[in-house]
Amino acid sequence: MLEYIINFSKNQKAKSITLEVNEKNIPAIKLYEKYNFKTVGTRKKYYNNTYDAILMTLTLNT
Ligand SMILES: CC(C)(COP(=O)(O)OP(=O)(O)OC[C@H]1O[C@@H](n2cnc3c(N)ncnc32)[C@H](O)[C@@H]1OP(=O)(O)O)[C@@H](O)C(=O)NCCC(=O)NCCS
């Protein structure tokens, strides 16, 4: 699904993809890092008023 979204976004000539992921969701963070997403920020206590959301962006070379 992630590859589909990346390819779809490239076809749409998007410049970047940004997502948010729970700081505790290590498998998901690792997956996004494998696809070259970089951490660009956080939303404090975004999940359940407890855990931070990590914002990650993939810059697309269109
Ligand atoms: C996100 C998801 C697709 C990742 O699947 P996956 O790549 O098969 O996950 P794995 O179990 O192989 O774990 C990935 C890595 O995280 C590591 N990991 C898993 N739990 C961990 C933990 N608690 N602490 C540290 N590392 C951990 C694994 O060792 C593995 O490391 P490696 O790549 O260096 O071998 C899967 O977890 C999923 O479907 N999650 C539910 C939906 C979801 O969270 N979506 C994202 C919403 S933002």
The ligand as an ORCA input file, in Angstrom:
! r2SCAN-3c Opt
* xyz 0 1
  C       3.579     -1.083     10.121
  C       3.661     -2.554      9.712
  C       3.140     -2.719      8.259
  C       5.140     -2.953      9.783
  O       5.226     -4.338      9.471
  P       6.610     -5.086      9.368
  O       7.602     -4.255      8.594
  O       6.309     -6.453      8.893
  O       7.062     -5.093     10.898
  P       8.158     -6.003     11.596
  O       7.480     -6.839     12.628
  O       9.018     -6.666     10.552
  O       9.016     -4.907     12.381
  C       9.770     -3.926     11.682
  C      10.996     -3.618     12.504
  O      10.616     -3.063     13.776
  C      11.286     -3.809     14.814
  N      10.440     -3.779     16.016
  C       9.186     -4.279     16.145
  N       8.718     -4.029     17.389
  C       9.706     -3.358     18.042
  C       9.853     -2.841     19.361
  N       8.881     -2.935     20.257
  N      11.002     -2.206     19.683
  C      12.009     -2.080     18.786
  N      11.939     -2.561     17.512
  C      10.814     -3.198     17.170
  C      11.497     -5.174     14.219
  O      12.550     -5.855     14.859
  C      11.872     -4.818     12.788
  O      13.214     -4.373     12.729
  P      14.152     -4.638     11.446
  O      13.437     -4.031     10.255
  O      15.417     -3.923     11.788
  O      14.284     -6.117     11.354
  C       2.828     -3.468     10.655
  O       3.384     -3.385     11.946
  C       1.358     -3.114     10.680
  O       0.587     -3.507      9.816
  N       0.943     -2.395     11.757
  C      -0.457     -2.045     11.971
  C      -0.894     -0.840     11.150
  C      -0.031      0.350     11.416
  O       0.525      0.542     12.495
  N       0.089      1.206     10.404
  C       0.856      2.451     10.487
  C      -0.005      3.573     10.968
  S       0.870      5.103     10.972
*
